[in-house]
Amino acid sequence: MNIDKFIDFDKDKQVIYYNIYLNGENIITKIPIISISKKEKHIENLIIEKLDLLEYPYTFLLNCEQKNL
């Protein structure tokens, strides 16, 4: 199993979020990051301190179950 995560920015909602891919398939999108600290100006260099998972508590598990993982 290969899990990749990428930081992205939604310009409309002004929120930085994670896109998570399991075996190359996008299974979770737009999980807002509610606490971040910046080392650099670029998004790739952000340090993630806390994710806001309250709105998305079951998304990962449901997607895994649907894919029979």
N, CA and C atoms as a LAMMPS dump frame, in Angstrom:
ITEM: TIMESTEP
0
ITEM: NUMBER OF ATOMS
207
ITEM: BOX BOUNDS ff ff ff
-5.0000000000000000e+02 5.0000000000000000e+02
-5.0000000000000000e+02 5.0000000000000000e+02
-5.0000000000000000e+02 5.0000000000000000e+02
ITEM: ATOMS id mol type element x y z
1 1 1 N 0.847 -1.177 0
2 1 2 C 0 0 0
3 1 3 C 0.892 1.24 0
4 2 1 N 0.579 2.179 -0.871
5 2 2 C 1.34 3.404 -0.988
6 2 3 C 0.434 4.583 -0.65
7 3 1 N 0.831 5.378 0.352
8 3 2 C 0.049 6.545 0.752
9 3 3 C 0.884 7.794 0.489
10 4 1 N 0.327 8.721 -0.279
11 4 2 C 0.975 10.001 -0.555
12 4 3 C 0.057 11.109 -0.084
13 5 1 N 0.638 12.178 0.452
14 5 2 C -0.176 13.323 0.837
15 5 3 C 0.47 14.591 0.292
16 6 1 N -0.378 15.493 -0.157
17 6 2 C 0.077 16.728 -0.758
18 6 3 C -0.666 17.893 -0.126
19 7 1 N 0.038 18.967 0.115
20 7 2 C -0.586 20.176 0.632
21 7 3 C -1.03 21.017 -0.553
22 8 1 N -2.241 21.56 -0.465
23 8 2 C -2.769 22.395 -1.532
24 8 3 C -3.489 23.585 -0.91
25 9 1 N -3.87 24.542 -1.732
26 9 2 C -4.524 25.751 -1.248
27 9 3 C -5.769 26.015 -2.085
28 10 1 N -6.91 26.157 -1.422
29 10 2 C -8.162 26.489 -2.097
30 10 3 C -8.304 28.009 -2.094
31 11 1 N -8.13 28.631 -3.255
32 11 2 C -8.163 30.096 -3.336
33 11 3 C -9.541 30.65 -3.012
34 12 1 N -10.605 29.929 -3.394
35 12 2 C -11.96 30.412 -3.149
36 12 3 C -12.293 30.439 -1.664
37 13 1 N -11.966 29.359 -0.958
38 13 2 C -12.284 29.263 0.469
39 13 3 C -11.15 29.759 1.356
40 14 1 N -9.998 30.093 0.752
41 14 2 C -8.833 30.574 1.481
42 14 3 C -8.432 29.604 2.59
43 15 1 N -8.313 28.328 2.233
44 15 2 C -7.928 27.32 3.216
45 15 3 C -6.831 26.444 2.629
46 16 1 N -5.851 26.121 3.466
47 16 2 C -4.801 25.177 3.087
48 16 3 C -5.272 23.806 3.536
49 17 1 N -5.128 22.799 2.677
50 17 2 C -5.678 21.491 2.995
51 17 3 C -4.795 20.378 2.466
52 18 1 N -5.05 19.178 2.963
53 18 2 C -4.364 17.971 2.506
54 18 3 C -5.169 17.285 1.414
55 19 1 N -4.497 16.805 0.39
56 19 2 C -5.034 15.812 -0.536
57 19 3 C -4.296 14.526 -0.23
58 20 1 N -4.997 13.454 0.045
59 20 2 C -4.366 12.183 0.39
60 20 3 C -4.696 11.158 -0.691
61 21 1 N -3.676 10.473 -1.164
62 21 2 C -3.832 9.469 -2.22
63 21 3 C -3.408 8.112 -1.688
64 22 1 N -4.236 7.097 -1.884
65 22 2 C -3.932 5.722 -1.505
66 22 3 C -3.763 4.923 -2.785
67 23 1 N -2.568 4.384 -2.981
68 23 2 C -2.248 3.645 -4.21
69 23 3 C -2.591 4.45 -5.46
70 24 1 N -2.304 5.743 -5.406
71 24 2 C -2.496 6.601 -6.571
72 24 3 C -3.9 7.129 -6.77
73 25 1 N -4.858 6.733 -5.915
74 25 2 C -6.232 7.208 -6.05
75 25 3 C -6.534 8.217 -4.954
76 26 1 N -7.164 9.321 -5.332
77 26 2 C -7.495 10.371 -4.379
78 26 3 C -8.652 9.903 -3.499
79 27 1 N -8.388 9.687 -2.207
80 27 2 C -9.434 9.171 -1.324
81 27 3 C -9.931 10.2 -0.326
82 28 1 N -9.146 11.223 -0.026
83 28 2 C -9.591 12.289 0.863
84 28 3 C -9.145 13.607 0.257
85 29 1 N -10.053 14.562 0.172
86 29 2 C -9.669 15.868 -0.34
87 29 3 C -10.118 16.955 0.613
88 30 1 N -9.394 18.01 0.612
89 30 2 C -9.735 19.227 1.343
90 30 3 C -10.008 18.996 2.82
91 31 1 N -9.071 18.376 3.508
92 31 2 C -9.121 18.314 4.965
93 31 3 C -8.408 19.565 5.463
94 32 1 N -9.132 20.536 6.002
95 32 2 C -8.502 21.806 6.351
96 32 3 C -7.438 21.658 7.429
97 33 1 N -6.384 22.412 7.268
98 33 2 C -5.333 22.488 8.272
99 33 3 C -5.644 23.717 9.117
100 34 1 N -5.906 23.533 10.406
101 34 2 C -6.335 24.662 11.234
102 34 3 C -5.199 25.285 12.023
103 35 1 N -4.056 24.641 12.075
104 35 2 C -2.931 25.215 12.806
105 35 3 C -1.655 24.932 12.026
106 36 1 N -1.035 25.974 11.528
107 36 2 C 0.185 25.798 10.753
108 36 3 C 1.233 26.806 11.198
109 37 1 N 2.476 26.488 10.957
110 37 2 C 3.537 27.471 11.152
111 37 3 C 4.378 27.48 9.894
112 38 1 N 4.831 28.637 9.504
113 38 2 C 5.567 28.78 8.257
114 38 3 C 7.056 28.928 8.529
115 39 1 N 7.846 28.17 7.771
116 39 2 C 9.282 28.388 7.754
117 39 3 C 9.649 29.212 6.527
118 40 1 N 8.948 28.943 5.448
119 40 2 C 9.211 29.603 4.17
120 40 3 C 7.898 30.168 3.639
121 41 1 N 7.979 30.891 2.556
122 41 2 C 6.778 31.453 1.949
123 41 3 C 6.024 30.427 1.115
124 42 1 N 6.684 29.368 0.696
125 42 2 C 6.058 28.382 -0.178
126 42 3 C 5.246 27.374 0.631
127 43 1 N 4.113 26.957 0.103
128 43 2 C 3.229 26.01 0.782
129 43 3 C 3.951 24.709 1.106
130 44 1 N 4.849 24.262 0.228
131 44 2 C 5.532 22.984 0.426
132 44 3 C 6.365 22.959 1.705
133 45 1 N 6.732 24.127 2.219
134 45 2 C 7.598 24.19 3.393
135 45 3 C 6.836 24.452 4.69
136 46 1 N 5.51 24.332 4.662
137 46 2 C 4.728 24.523 5.88
138 46 3 C 4.911 23.349 6.826
139 47 1 N 4.918 23.635 8.111
140 47 2 C 4.95 22.582 9.129
141 47 3 C 3.521 22.393 9.629
142 48 1 N 3.018 21.175 9.52
143 48 2 C 1.643 20.893 9.926
144 48 3 C 1.622 20.562 11.411
145 49 1 N 0.831 21.309 12.168
146 49 2 C 0.726 21.065 13.6
147 49 3 C -0.578 20.368 13.972
148 50 1 N -1.648 20.659 13.267
149 50 2 C -2.945 20.086 13.635
150 50 3 C -3.869 20.116 12.428
151 51 1 N -4.636 19.046 12.238
152 51 2 C -5.61 18.986 11.153
153 51 3 C -7.017 19.072 11.723
154 52 1 N -7.901 19.754 11.022
155 52 2 C -9.299 19.825 11.432
156 52 3 C -10.044 18.634 10.84
157 53 1 N -10.109 17.545 11.6
158 53 2 C -10.766 16.329 11.119
159 53 3 C -12.207 16.208 11.609
160 54 1 N -12.684 17.198 12.36
161 54 2 C -14.03 17.099 12.924
162 54 3 C -15.106 16.982 11.846
163 55 1 N -14.898 17.628 10.7
164 55 2 C -15.891 17.554 9.634
165 55 3 C -15.729 16.294 8.798
166 56 1 N -14.603 15.601 8.947
167 56 2 C -14.298 14.468 8.08
168 56 3 C -13.907 13.226 8.874
169 57 1 N -14.611 12.878 9.96
170 57 2 C -14.111 11.801 10.822
171 57 3 C -14.161 10.414 10.205
172 58 1 N -15.079 10.176 9.272
173 58 2 C -15.256 8.823 8.757
174 58 3 C -14.838 8.682 7.294
175 59 1 N -14.439 9.747 6.671
176 59 2 C -14.159 9.715 5.235
177 59 3 C -13.107 8.685 4.878
178 60 1 N -12.005 8.665 5.619
179 60 2 C -10.909 7.747 5.306
180 60 3 C -11.364 6.298 5.46
181 61 1 N -12.023 5.982 6.566
182 61 2 C -12.457 4.608 6.81
183 61 3 C -13.489 4.159 5.786
184 62 1 N -14.431 5.029 5.456
185 62 2 C -15.455 4.663 4.478
186 62 3 C -14.838 4.388 3.118
187 63 1 N -13.895 5.209 2.703
188 63 2 C -13.249 4.998 1.415
189 63 3 C -12.436 3.719 1.415
190 64 1 N -11.787 3.402 2.525
191 64 2 C -11.011 2.164 2.612
192 64 3 C -11.936 0.953 2.542
193 65 1 N -13.076 1.026 3.243
194 65 2 C -14.019 -0.089 3.217
195 65 3 C -14.581 -0.286 1.816
196 66 1 N -14.859 0.797 1.117
197 66 2 C -15.4 0.686 -0.234
198 66 3 C -14.386 0.064 -1.183
199 67 1 N -13.116 0.249 -0.908
200 67 2 C -12.068 -0.312 -1.761
201 67 3 C -11.607 -1.677 -1.251
202 68 1 N -12.294 -2.203 -0.207
203 68 2 C -11.975 -3.51 0.378
204 68 3 C -10.528 -3.607 0.848
205 69 1 N -10.082 -2.585 1.569
206 69 2 C -8.702 -2.575 2.073
207 69 3 C -8.65 -3.066 3.494
